[in-house]
Amino acid sequence: MTIHQTAGGGSAADLFPTHVLGRPEVRDLPPAPKDTRRIIGPGIVAAGVGLASGEFVLYPYIASQVGLVFVWAALVGVMTQFFLNMEIERYTLATGETALTGFSRFWRHWGLVFALMTYFANLWPGWVTSSATMLTFLFGGEASWIAIAMLIAIGLILTLAPTVYVVLERMQMVKVAAVGLLIVVSGIFVITADAWASLPEIVTRASIPAQELGFALLLGALAFAGAGGGQNLCQSNWIRDKGFGMGQYVPKITSPITGEPEAAPSTGFVFEPTPENMARWDRWWRFANLEQLLTFVLITFITIIFTSLLAYATVYGEEGLANSIAFVQREGQVLAERVGGWFGALFWLIGAFSLFAAGTGIVDYTSRVAADVLRTSYLKDSNESRLYFMLVWGLVVVGVIVLLVGLTQPLVLLVISACVGGLMMFIYSLLLIRLNRKVLVPEIRPGAVRVAMLVWSFLLFGGLSILTIVQQLPKLWSAG
């Protein structure tokens, strides 16, 4: 492999701001494997982590109230995030740096801002108590103690695996397969001919049923179908650990106990736009787009369609349904009555595992984002794998303390959590335009369509953030 010198005018490295971080090293872009099937995975991880309460509660709840007329919004939301994810991936494919590192080249503390916002969104362990509650539908017991056991299990899974990404990917693949099994069984035993006949309503009766459900709820469903907030940013970390593009030069996060942590460089790499490198780039870029479309987009949208159909076929028109985990309990009871106890149990078991796998992903990406930021901008002599280890267990310990004390989520934190995901995406949609249009060489910068989609993302998530703040502030004021 040819190693280019970084010195000299006209180098691709000259485009990088260096007042915060050093100049990247110039190397050739590694070729994509001939058999790209073996590097499929980050999109499945994104889909698996993103398939959580929104897909198991929110969209099914909407279907139970108004039918399938709003499922179209899931496709709009997922496709918006597809373009957002691809601009995050573009920078990492080209440099081996995460998007957060790229943002920090403009201002040192951008990464810290996003890491703190990610913590605000995920600090309260609601993402594991939902899974524990679903297990109580099956086995009884106290949800808080089950949730504590789950938190400890998540910590062990993420810090004992020799290579963290590998175990995360395998868990999400099992989750996606389990949800696929649920879809197949539901299609055979539960979803009626009338429900199947209503499927075209997704297109023919597409509407915005704001009067029935409230505009904020619907806009939130549209915006956060699939992923959201810090999870999208972690797409950089996941494709880097998988070895996409220039990420092959960057060490993976490994367990300090069972793996061999390596000291990662503070800065990344960049390639000159030679004919050979550009041919390799074209192959990487085509593959990365296809991988996201066939995994993240397709899996997420199909899951939302079928969970919505399942709810429509079972509890549509039933009064008094709650937009909470209690909705899943009622849905499982109806499934048990109509098909048999075995199917209600299967539904809850797969739901509990799905939410547990999503919780594992949440702890992973929250800790990855923070470890990357600390290692790059503040603790440059530290080892990122060890920082990740400490951050994972810090998040677990906080969750355990909250559950042991029996605290309920403070309203102020609930309001912050409701706003933070949209606010993050609102901000980094613009930062991605600046980063990829300013720092990357012209040959690989996003074109007009991709930039337009980032502008749409900026407007969508900005509007969502403003609407949520306006709606939540009176509640916070009255509570104060």
Beta strands, then each sheet from edge to edge (+ up, - down):
strand 1: 25-26
strand 2: 269-270
sheet 1: 1+ 2+
end
